[in-house]
């Protein structure tokens, strides 16, 4: 009796795992429709508020996002866009973050 209960619980957990993976795959498929839209940068300016730079095909826009609204603030030219190339090491994490912390530590130590 106890063995049957354990088997049923394991089966339920396994089926829940498979179902959640199926739901996750289907949610990613809906995002693949927007191949011409890319989020280039985001600055969070408050709770549920951000300013984003997006690329739509060959055009660039500065947009403001809130929880209930999205507003196009400006259209940008390609020359207005400065994208920093972020260094990334898959084994050690973000070198950019490490370098930033090291620089902060050096300046603090000099004071």
Secondary structure by P-SEA (a helix, b strand, c coil): caaaaaaaaaaaaaaaaaaaaaaaaaaaaaaccccccccccccccccccbbbbbbcccbbbbbbbcccccccccccccccbbbbbbbbbcccccaaaaaaaaaaaaaaaac
